[in-house]
Amino acid sequence: MYQNAALLAGCMLLYSAIAGRVERSWISGPILFTCGGLLLGPHVLGVLSLDLAADGLRRLAELTLAMVLFTDAANADLGIVRRNLAIPERLLLIGLPLTIVLGFVVARIVFPWLAALEAALLAAMLAPTDAALGMPVVSNRAVPASIRAALNLESGLNDGICVPVVVILLDLAVGTQIQGSTMAHMARVVAEEIGIGLATGLIITACTVRLLRVSDRAGWASDRWLEVSAVGLAAACFAAAQAIGGSGFIACFTGGLLLSALRGERKHELLRGAEATGESLALLTWVAFGASVIGEVRYHLTWPVVLYAVLSLTLIRMLPVFISLAGTGMSVAEKLFIGWFGPRGLASIVFGIIVLNEKLPGNDTMMAAVVCTVLISIVAHGMTATPLAGAMGAFHGSGTEPQSLAAGPEA
C-alpha cells in the first residue's frame, strides 16, 4: 500500500513541476498519466499494484467526473453562454441524439454479434465528450468565445443527459422491469435522474451560498477554509443526489452553474481548492485507467474494435455536428473544428465500468471499444488541441470570420 502511495504521490509531484511546460506542448496530462500507469502497472514493470476492484475504480472515476463537472460549470461565464446558447443547444438537442443513433447503426454493422440493446449501450457510452482533454481549446482566447463556450457547455451537459439514457438501456438489457410497462420505467428513470439531480444541486448550492454570505458578513469565515467549502459543496451535491435516486453528475453541474453567479475575485478563491482536488483525482483516475483497465482488455483490442473507435471519433461525431449546425452561417472549417473536438474521457470510462459490473454477454467487446476510443482520443486530441486552436485563432484573426459567428448565434 505504501509503495503504491509513494508512486502516486511521486507522479503528482513530478507533474506539478512540469505542468506548465506540458500545457504548452502537444502532450497532455491524460497521455502522461495513462502511459505512466501502464508502464508502472502489473502488465509492464509491475511496481504499481493498485488491484482496484471494479467498484473501487468506479467510485474513483465518478468522484473525479463530479468534481470536474462542478468546477467547469462554476467557472463558466454565463454572459457568454447566454449570448451564444444557440450553438450548444443545437449540439445537445440535435447533434447528441443523432450521435447515439448513428453510433448504434455503425455498432450493429461492425459488431454483428452484439445484441441491439448492447449496441445502443455502446453508442450511448461513447456519446458524451470531455472538454478537459481539449483544454488548450476551451481555455485558448484565440478561439472565438462562442466556440469555446459551446464546446465547454456541451461537454458539461451531454454526460448528464446521457446518464438516464445509459441507465434505461442497461435496465432493459438485463431484463429489469420497474412497476410495469417500459414507458413507465423510462419516465420514472428520466424524472429521477434529471429532476432530482437538478433540484438537489440547486437547493444545496443556494443554501451553501447563503450560508457563506452570512458567515462572511459576520466575520466568522476563515480564508484558509474558504477553498475547502467548494470541495465540500461539490461532494455534497453529488452524494446527496445519488443517495436519493438522482444523478450526482447533473447535481454537480447545475450546482456549479448556480455558483458561477458569484462574481469577482472571491469566486476564484472559492474554487481554487475544488479545481486542485479535481485535477488530483483526474491524475489518479488516469493512472488507474492505465494500470488496471487497459491491461485487462488488451486481448480484446481487435481490428473491428479499432475501426469502431476511429469511426466514433470521426464520422459518428462529426456528421451529426455538421447536420446540427446547418443554417448557422458557420464555415466548414468551424464545423470541422467543433466536430473534431469531441474527445472521449472520464464520462465514457464511468459508463463503461457501470455497464461492466452487470456482466452482459457483450461486455468484452463494449469495454474494449470504450477503452480503445478513449486511448485514441487522449492521444489524438491531446496532440492536435494546441496547434488547431492556434490555427483557428489565426483564421479568425485574418478577418474572414463569418458575421453570424462574430456577432453571436442570435445574429
C-alpha positions as CSV (number, residue, x, y, z in Angstrom):
1,M,0.0,0.0,0.0
2,Y,2.7,2.5,0.9
3,Q,4.7,1.7,-2.2
4,N,1.6,2.4,-4.3
5,A,1.0,5.6,-2.4
6,A,4.6,6.7,-2.8
7,L,4.5,6.1,-6.6
8,L,1.2,8.0,-7.0
9,A,2.5,10.9,-4.9
10,G,5.6,10.9,-7.0
11,C,3.5,11.2,-10.1
12,M,1.7,14.2,-8.7
13,L,4.9,15.9,-7.6
14,L,6.6,15.3,-11.0
15,Y,3.7,16.6,-13.0
16,S,3.3,19.6,-10.8
17,A,6.9,20.5,-11.7
18,I,6.4,20.2,-15.4
19,A,2.6,21.0,-15.8
20,G,3.2,24.4,-17.4
21,R,5.6,23.0,-20.0
22,V,3.3,20.1,-20.8
23,E,0.3,22.5,-21.3
24,R,2.4,24.4,-24.0
25,S,3.3,21.1,-25.8
26,W,1.4,18.6,-27.9
27,I,1.4,16.2,-24.9
28,S,-1.5,16.3,-22.5
29,G,-1.7,15.3,-18.8
30,P,-4.0,12.3,-19.5
31,I,-1.5,11.0,-22.0
32,L,1.3,11.1,-19.4
33,F,-0.9,9.7,-16.6
34,T,-2.2,6.8,-18.7
35,C,1.2,5.9,-20.1
36,G,2.7,6.2,-16.6
37,G,0.0,3.9,-15.1
38,L,0.5,1.4,-17.9
39,L,4.3,1.4,-17.5
40,L,4.3,1.1,-13.7
41,G,1.3,-1.3,-13.6
42,P,1.3,-5.1,-13.4
43,H,1.5,-5.7,-17.1
44,V,4.8,-3.9,-17.7
45,L,7.1,-3.1,-14.7
46,G,4.8,-4.4,-12.0
47,V,5.8,-1.9,-9.4
48,L,2.4,-0.3,-9.1
49,S,-0.2,-2.9,-7.9
50,L,-3.4,-0.9,-7.5
51,D,-5.6,-4.0,-7.6
52,L,-8.7,-1.9,-7.9
53,A,-11.9,-3.8,-7.9
54,A,-14.4,-2.6,-10.5
55,D,-16.4,-0.9,-7.8
56,G,-13.4,0.9,-6.4
57,L,-12.4,2.2,-9.8
58,R,-16.0,3.2,-10.5
59,R,-16.1,5.3,-7.3
60,L,-12.8,7.0,-8.1
61,A,-13.9,7.8,-11.7
62,E,-17.3,9.0,-10.5
63,L,-15.9,11.4,-7.9
64,T,-13.4,12.7,-10.5
65,L,-16.1,13.4,-13.1
66,A,-18.3,15.0,-10.5
67,M,-15.6,17.4,-9.3
68,V,-14.6,18.3,-12.8
69,L,-18.2,18.9,-13.8
70,F,-18.7,21.2,-10.8
71,T,-15.6,23.3,-11.4
72,D,-16.2,23.6,-15.2
73,A,-19.7,24.8,-14.6
74,A,-18.7,27.2,-11.8
75,N,-16.0,28.7,-14.0
76,A,-18.4,29.3,-16.9
77,D,-19.1,32.9,-18.0
78,L,-22.9,32.9,-18.0
79,G,-22.9,36.1,-20.0
80,I,-21.1,34.5,-22.9
81,V,-23.3,31.3,-22.5
82,R,-26.5,33.4,-22.8
83,R,-25.2,35.2,-25.8
84,N,-24.1,32.0,-27.5
85,L,-26.7,29.5,-26.4
86,A,-27.8,28.6,-30.0
87,I,-24.7,26.5,-30.8
88,P,-24.7,24.2,-27.7
89,E,-28.5,24.0,-27.9
90,R,-28.2,22.6,-31.4
91,L,-25.3,20.3,-30.4
92,L,-27.3,18.9,-27.5
93,L,-30.8,18.7,-28.8
94,I,-29.9,17.6,-32.4
95,G,-26.3,16.5,-32.5
96,L,-26.3,14.3,-29.4
97,P,-29.4,12.2,-30.3
98,L,-28.1,11.8,-33.9
99,T,-24.7,10.7,-32.5
100,I,-26.3,8.0,-30.4
101,V,-28.4,6.8,-33.3
102,L,-25.5,6.8,-35.8
103,G,-23.3,5.1,-33.2
104,F,-25.9,2.4,-32.8
105,V,-26.2,1.8,-36.6
106,V,-22.4,1.6,-37.0
107,A,-22.1,-0.7,-34.0
108,R,-24.7,-3.1,-35.5
109,I,-22.6,-3.3,-38.7
110,V,-19.1,-3.5,-37.1
111,F,-20.2,-5.8,-34.2
112,P,-23.0,-8.0,-35.6
113,W,-22.7,-10.4,-32.6
114,L,-23.8,-7.7,-30.2
115,A,-27.5,-7.6,-29.2
116,A,-29.4,-4.5,-30.3
117,L,-29.5,-3.1,-26.7
118,E,-25.8,-3.7,-26.3
119,A,-25.1,-1.8,-29.5
120,A,-27.3,1.0,-28.2
121,L,-25.5,1.0,-24.9
122,L,-22.1,1.3,-26.6
123,A,-23.3,4.2,-28.6
124,A,-24.7,6.0,-25.5
125,M,-21.5,5.4,-23.5
126,L,-19.3,7.0,-26.2
127,A,-21.6,9.9,-27.0
128,P,-20.6,12.3,-24.2
129,T,-17.5,14.5,-24.7
130,D,-14.8,15.6,-22.3
131,A,-13.5,19.2,-22.8
132,A,-10.8,18.6,-20.2
133,L,-8.9,16.6,-22.9
134,G,-9.0,19.6,-25.2
135,M,-8.3,22.2,-22.5
136,P,-6.0,24.1,-24.8
137,V,-9.0,24.7,-27.0
138,V,-11.6,25.8,-24.4
139,S,-9.1,27.9,-22.5
140,N,-7.4,29.5,-25.5
141,R,-8.7,33.0,-26.0
142,A,-7.5,32.9,-29.6
143,V,-10.5,30.6,-30.3
144,P,-13.8,32.6,-30.6
145,A,-15.7,32.8,-27.3
146,S,-18.8,31.4,-28.9
147,I,-17.0,28.2,-30.0
148,R,-15.2,27.8,-26.6
149,A,-18.5,28.3,-24.7
150,A,-20.3,25.9,-27.0
151,L,-17.7,23.1,-26.5
152,N,-17.5,23.7,-22.8
153,L,-21.3,23.8,-22.2
154,E,-21.8,20.8,-24.5
155,S,-19.2,18.7,-22.6
156,G,-20.7,19.7,-19.3
157,L,-24.3,18.8,-20.1
158,N,-24.1,15.9,-22.5
159,D,-22.7,13.4,-20.0
160,G,-25.6,14.3,-17.6
161,I,-28.1,13.9,-20.4
162,C,-26.6,10.5,-21.3
163,V,-26.9,9.2,-17.8
164,P,-30.7,8.4,-17.9
165,V,-30.2,7.0,-21.5
166,V,-27.5,4.6,-20.3
167,V,-29.5,3.6,-17.2
168,I,-32.6,2.9,-19.2
169,L,-30.8,0.9,-21.9
170,L,-28.9,-1.0,-19.2
171,D,-32.1,-1.9,-17.3
172,L,-33.7,-3.1,-20.5
173,A,-30.6,-5.1,-21.4
174,V,-30.5,-7.0,-18.1
175,G,-34.3,-7.6,-18.2
176,T,-35.1,-5.2,-15.3
177,Q,-38.8,-4.1,-15.1
178,I,-39.9,-1.4,-12.8
179,Q,-43.6,-1.4,-11.9
180,G,-45.0,-2.5,-15.2
181,S,-44.5,-1.1,-18.7
182,T,-41.4,0.1,-20.4
183,M,-42.8,3.6,-20.9
184,A,-43.5,4.0,-17.2
185,H,-40.0,2.7,-16.4
186,M,-38.4,5.2,-18.8
187,A,-40.5,8.1,-17.5
188,R,-39.5,7.3,-13.9
189,V,-35.8,7.0,-14.7
190,V,-35.7,10.3,-16.5
191,A,-37.7,12.1,-13.8
192,E,-35.4,10.7,-11.0
193,E,-32.1,11.1,-12.8
194,I,-32.7,14.6,-14.2
195,G,-35.3,16.1,-11.9
196,I,-33.9,15.0,-8.5
197,G,-30.3,15.8,-9.6
198,L,-31.3,19.2,-10.8
199,A,-33.3,20.1,-7.7
200,T,-30.6,18.7,-5.4
201,G,-27.8,20.7,-7.0
202,L,-29.8,24.0,-6.9
203,I,-31.1,23.6,-3.4
204,I,-27.7,22.6,-1.8
205,T,-25.8,25.2,-3.6
206,A,-28.3,28.0,-2.9
207,C,-28.2,27.1,0.8
208,T,-24.4,27.0,0.8
209,V,-24.0,30.3,-0.9
210,R,-26.5,31.9,1.6
211,L,-24.6,30.4,4.5
212,L,-21.2,31.6,3.2
213,R,-22.5,35.2,2.7
214,V,-24.0,35.3,6.2
215,S,-20.7,33.9,7.6
216,D,-18.6,36.4,5.7
217,R,-20.7,39.4,6.8
218,A,-20.5,38.2,10.4
219,G,-16.7,37.8,10.2
220,W,-16.9,34.1,11.1
221,A,-15.3,32.8,7.9
222,S,-11.6,31.9,7.6
223,D,-9.7,32.4,4.4
224,R,-7.8,29.2,5.0
225,W,-11.0,27.2,4.9
226,L,-12.7,29.1,2.1
227,E,-11.3,26.8,-0.6
228,V,-12.5,23.7,1.3
229,S,-16.1,24.8,1.2
230,A,-16.3,24.4,-2.6
231,V,-14.9,20.8,-2.3
232,G,-17.5,20.0,0.3
233,L,-20.2,21.6,-1.8
234,A,-19.4,19.6,-4.9
235,A,-19.2,16.4,-2.8
236,A,-22.5,17.2,-1.1
237,C,-24.3,17.8,-4.4
238,F,-23.0,14.5,-5.8
239,A,-23.5,12.3,-2.8
240,A,-26.9,13.7,-1.8
241,A,-28.3,13.3,-5.4
242,Q,-27.0,9.8,-5.7
243,A,-28.4,8.8,-2.3
244,I,-31.9,9.9,-3.1
245,G,-32.0,8.4,-6.6
246,G,-30.9,11.3,-8.8
247,S,-27.9,11.9,-10.9
248,G,-25.0,13.3,-9.0
249,F,-23.4,14.5,-12.2
250,I,-26.4,16.7,-13.1
251,A,-26.5,17.9,-9.5
252,C,-22.8,18.9,-9.6
253,F,-23.2,20.7,-12.9
254,T,-26.3,22.6,-12.0
255,G,-24.8,23.5,-8.6
256,G,-21.7,24.8,-10.3
257,L,-23.7,26.9,-12.7
258,L,-25.6,28.5,-9.8
259,L,-22.3,29.1,-8.0
260,S,-21.0,30.8,-11.2
261,A,-23.4,33.7,-10.4
262,L,-20.8,34.8,-7.9
263,R,-18.6,37.5,-9.4
264,G,-15.1,38.9,-8.8
265,E,-12.0,37.5,-7.2
266,R,-13.9,35.8,-4.4
267,K,-15.3,33.2,-6.7
268,H,-11.9,32.2,-8.0
269,E,-10.6,31.9,-4.4
270,L,-13.6,29.8,-3.5
271,L,-13.0,27.4,-6.4
272,R,-9.2,27.0,-6.1
273,G,-9.4,24.0,-3.8
274,A,-12.1,22.2,-5.9
275,E,-10.0,22.7,-9.0
276,A,-6.9,21.3,-7.4
277,T,-8.9,18.4,-6.0
278,G,-10.5,17.6,-9.4
279,E,-7.1,17.7,-11.1
280,S,-5.6,15.4,-8.4
281,L,-8.4,13.0,-8.7
282,A,-8.1,13.1,-12.5
283,L,-4.4,12.1,-12.2
284,L,-5.3,9.1,-10.0
285,T,-8.1,8.1,-12.4
286,W,-5.9,8.2,-15.5
287,V,-3.1,6.3,-13.7
288,A,-5.6,3.7,-12.6
289,F,-7.0,3.5,-16.1
290,G,-3.6,2.8,-17.5
291,A,-2.6,0.4,-14.8
292,S,-5.8,-1.6,-14.2
293,V,-8.2,-1.2,-17.2
294,I,-6.0,-1.2,-20.3
295,G,-4.2,-4.4,-19.4
296,E,-7.5,-6.2,-18.7
297,V,-8.9,-5.6,-22.2
298,R,-5.8,-5.7,-24.3
299,Y,-6.6,-9.2,-25.6
300,H,-9.9,-7.9,-27.0
301,L,-8.5,-4.9,-29.0
302,T,-9.3,-6.4,-32.4
303,W,-9.4,-4.7,-35.8
304,P,-13.3,-4.2,-35.6
305,V,-12.8,-2.6,-32.2
306,V,-10.1,-0.2,-33.6
307,L,-12.3,0.6,-36.6
308,Y,-15.3,1.5,-34.4
309,A,-13.1,3.6,-32.2
310,V,-11.8,5.6,-35.1
311,L,-15.4,6.0,-36.6
312,S,-16.7,7.1,-33.2
313,L,-14.2,9.9,-33.1
314,T,-14.8,11.0,-36.7
315,L,-17.9,10.0,-38.7
316,I,-20.1,9.3,-35.7
317,R,-19.3,12.6,-34.0
318,M,-18.6,14.9,-37.0
319,L,-21.6,14.1,-39.2
320,P,-24.2,14.9,-36.5
321,V,-22.3,18.1,-35.7
322,F,-22.5,19.1,-39.4
323,I,-26.2,18.4,-39.5
324,S,-27.0,20.2,-36.2
325,L,-25.1,23.3,-37.2
326,A,-26.7,23.6,-40.7
327,G,-28.1,27.1,-41.3
328,T,-26.0,28.8,-38.6
329,G,-23.7,30.6,-41.1
330,M,-20.7,28.8,-39.7
331,S,-17.9,27.9,-42.2
332,V,-16.9,24.3,-43.0
333,A,-13.7,24.9,-41.1
334,E,-15.6,25.9,-37.9
335,K,-17.9,22.9,-38.2
336,L,-14.9,20.6,-38.6
337,F,-13.2,22.2,-35.7
338,I,-16.3,21.7,-33.4
339,G,-16.9,18.2,-34.7
340,W,-13.3,17.1,-34.2
341,F,-13.0,18.4,-30.6
342,G,-15.4,15.9,-29.1
343,P,-12.8,14.0,-27.1
344,R,-13.9,11.0,-25.0
345,G,-12.7,10.6,-21.5
346,L,-14.0,10.3,-17.9
347,A,-17.7,10.0,-18.7
348,S,-17.1,7.1,-21.1
349,I,-14.9,5.4,-18.5
350,V,-17.5,5.8,-15.8
351,F,-20.3,4.5,-18.0
352,G,-18.1,1.6,-19.2
353,I,-17.4,0.5,-15.7
354,I,-21.0,0.7,-14.7
355,V,-22.0,-1.5,-17.6
356,L,-19.1,-3.9,-16.9
357,N,-20.5,-4.6,-13.5
358,E,-23.7,-6.0,-15.0
359,K,-21.8,-8.8,-16.8
360,L,-23.7,-8.7,-20.1
361,P,-22.7,-11.1,-22.9
362,G,-21.1,-8.4,-25.0
363,N,-19.2,-6.8,-22.1
364,D,-15.7,-7.7,-23.5
365,T,-16.5,-6.1,-26.9
366,M,-18.2,-3.0,-25.4
367,M,-15.4,-2.4,-22.8
368,A,-12.7,-2.9,-25.4
369,A,-14.4,-0.4,-27.7
370,V,-14.7,2.2,-24.9
371,V,-11.0,1.7,-23.8
372,C,-9.7,1.9,-27.4
373,T,-11.8,5.0,-28.2
374,V,-10.6,6.8,-25.1
375,L,-7.0,5.8,-25.7
376,I,-7.0,7.1,-29.3
377,S,-8.8,10.2,-28.1
378,I,-6.4,11.2,-25.4
379,V,-3.5,10.9,-27.9
380,A,-5.2,12.4,-31.0
381,H,-7.0,15.2,-29.3
382,G,-4.1,15.9,-26.9
383,M,-1.7,16.2,-29.9
384,T,-4.0,18.4,-32.0
385,A,-5.5,20.7,-29.4
386,T,-2.8,23.4,-29.3
387,P,-1.9,23.6,-33.0
388,L,-5.6,23.5,-34.2
389,A,-6.6,26.1,-31.6
390,G,-3.8,28.3,-32.9
391,A,-4.9,27.7,-36.5
392,M,-8.5,28.6,-35.6
393,G,-7.3,31.8,-33.9
394,A,-5.2,32.7,-36.9
395,F,-8.2,32.0,-39.2
396,H,-10.4,34.4,-37.2
397,G,-7.6,37.0,-36.9
398,S,-7.4,37.1,-40.7
399,G,-10.7,38.9,-40.9
400,T,-12.5,36.0,-42.6
401,E,-14.7,35.3,-39.6
402,P,-18.4,34.9,-40.6
403,Q,-20.5,37.8,-39.3
404,S,-23.1,35.4,-37.8
405,L,-20.4,33.9,-35.5
406,A,-18.6,37.1,-34.7
407,A,-21.8,38.7,-33.5
408,G,-23.1,35.7,-31.7
409,P,-25.6,33.0,-32.9
410,E,-28.6,35.1,-32.3
411,A,-27.5,37.5,-35.0
